[in-house]
C-alpha cells in the first residue's frame, strides 16, 4: 500500500470552492482503485492549511 499526503493552503474566502474540489477529488481516488482517508484540519487555532490522505495498492489489481 502506498499512502500519499497532500498539504493544501486554503483561501478563507473560497471555502465553498475548496469543498467542491475536495468532493470531486475523493470521487476520483475511489474510481481509480484508491481509498481516500479524508481531509484533516487543525483542531485548535486559526490556520489556512489542510491535509488530505489517500492510499493505493502497491500492486495492480
C-alpha positions in Angstrom: 0.0 0.0 0.0 1.2 3.5 -0.8 -0.2 6.4 1.1 0.0 10.0 -0.1 -0.2 13.1 2.0 -1.2 16.4 0.2 -1.0 19.7 2.0 -3.3 22.5 0.9 -3.4 26.2 1.7 -7.0 27.3 1.7 -8.2 30.8 0.9 -10.8 31.5 3.7 -12.9 33.4 1.1 -13.1 30.3 -1.1 -14.0 27.5 1.3 -17.0 26.5 -0.9 -14.8 26.1 -3.9 -12.4 24.0 -1.9 -15.2 21.8 -0.7 -16.4 21.2 -4.2 -12.8 20.4 -5.3 -12.4 18.1 -2.3 -15.6 16.1 -3.1 -14.5 15.7 -6.7 -11.0 14.5 -5.7 -12.5 11.9 -3.3 -14.6 10.5 -6.1 -11.6 10.3 -8.5 -9.4 8.5 -6.0 -12.2 5.9 -5.5 -12.8 5.4 -9.2 -9.1 4.7 -9.7 -8.9 2.0 -7.0 -7.7 4.1 -4.1 -9.1 4.8 -0.7 -9.5 8.4 0.4 -9.0 8.7 4.2 -10.3 12.2 4.4 -9.3 15.8 4.9 -7.8 17.0 8.1 -7.7 20.5 9.6 -6.0 21.7 12.8 -8.3 21.3 15.8 -7.0 24.4 17.6 -6.2 27.9 16.5 -6.6 29.7 13.1 -4.9 28.0 10.2 -5.3 28.1 6.4 -3.8 24.6 5.9 -5.5 21.2 5.4 -4.1 17.8 4.8 -5.6 15.0 2.6 -4.6 11.3 2.9 -5.3 8.7 0.3 -3.8 5.3 -0.4 -3.5 3.0 -3.4 -2.4 -0.7 -3.5 1.3 -1.1 -4.3 0.5 -3.8 -6.9 -2.0 -3.8 -9.8 -5.4 -5.4 -9.3 
